[in-house]
Amino acid sequence: YLNTKLIQNKNTNLSVYANYRITENNFTDDEKALNSRIVFNQKLFRSFINLSTVYETSSGNVARQDYVYVQTEPGLGFYTWRDYNNDGIKDFNEFEIAQFQDQANYLRLPKPNLRFIATQRAKWNQFLTINPKNWASKTGFRKFVSHFYNQSFLSVENEQERTANSFQLNPFDFNEDALIGLNLNIRNSLFFNKDLQKNSVTFTYGNSKLKQQYFIGNQENNINLHQLDYAHKFANLWLVDLMAKTSKNNLETENFTDRNYEINAKEIQPKLSFLYNDNNRFSAFYHFKNKQNKLQNFEELKQQKFGIEYFYISKGKNQISANVNVFLNDFTGNSNTPVAYQMLEGLQAGKNYTWNLIFNQKLNSFLNLNLSYLGRKSENSQTIHTGSVQLRANF
């Protein structure tokens, strides 16, 4: 057992925790376990560069888990059932993550299980920021560079099956034969005039990979995106935002080929906001999406979204936010499939309308009241109204 802070000063922090354990069993092989955590933070060149690293390992057991979907009260679950084959039977591959609260009628619960796999997990989180703001008082090239800010993030969580009490300590070892679960995220954002709303530009690159193991087979999801954001405030009352994005979303399942897709998407959204004062904001926007599935039935969606938003916050910190949206979905393909549900994001082909109103009031120093109302209407469905009341106490 080890728990220590090796370095601790204003620029550097390094702490190490490790626990090694041997369990002697009478009827099975002895078990070895290693649980550890290393945390390292470093500031360089007067915070020009900031590093933060967290490395963890853990030994354990994972159940060979089966799941069942259980119906609950409307809005209290996380999943919705879509009868894709119209047979009235709730098949495991017909449940989707609900896009709207009124559709969230099912919970996914693990079945009792006594079958376990010995595993070793390795996790790495890495943050890196480059902030040349100290050069703001300089001239020439260094003055220009001071307008930039870069933020990078890497997270990988790797879980593999253990053999003969071995320890898998490398989070970047993606051995497909031993891999049970993988969660990999990479994100980098380059800012120009960060948070200034004066010709502010942000370019973001993101890549993620999620692999999960179910009793029905493995499932792997890969997402890659490039996004450009621009913001500029003019005449003291107006703020213009522009977002452009391209992305690729790929899902591969082992036994359900009808769920597989490779969706390429292109999006653009101009937005204009009127800033009456610091407490009132009114916005109008247009959002265009083009999605194309490159597998099987080659579905395509051309979506136009028109919307208006209003936000108000009083001196007493009471808040009101409201929005109204119109969706025009030009969809090519069968709209009653898992791929269509993913592309339409829970909406239907044709015209769709959504609106919501949220009110939050601070009753006293520790009580908050929240009222919300959401509505939705599609061409071939009735209007759906959803409301909730929440009283929250903060001690």
Secondary structure, DSSP 8 states (H G I E B T S, - for coil): -EEEEEEESSSEEEEEEEEEEEE--SSS--EEEEEEEEEEEEEETTTTEEEEEEEEEEEEEEE---EEEEE-STTSSSEEE--TTSSS---GGGEEE-SSGGG--EEEEE-----EEEEEEEEEEEEEEE--GGGTTS-THHHHHTTEEEEEEEEEEEEEE--TT-----TT---TTTEEEEEEEEEEEEEESTTT-SSEEEEEEEEEEEEEEETTEEEEEEEEEEEEEEEEEETTTEEEEEEEEEEEEEEEESS-GGG-EEEEEEEEEEEEEEEEETTEEEEEEEEEEEEEE-STT--EEEEEEEEEEEEEE-TT--EEEEEEEEEEEEEES-SSSHHHHHHHTT--SEEEEEEEEEEEEE-SSSEEEEEEEEEEEETTS--EEEEEEEEEE--
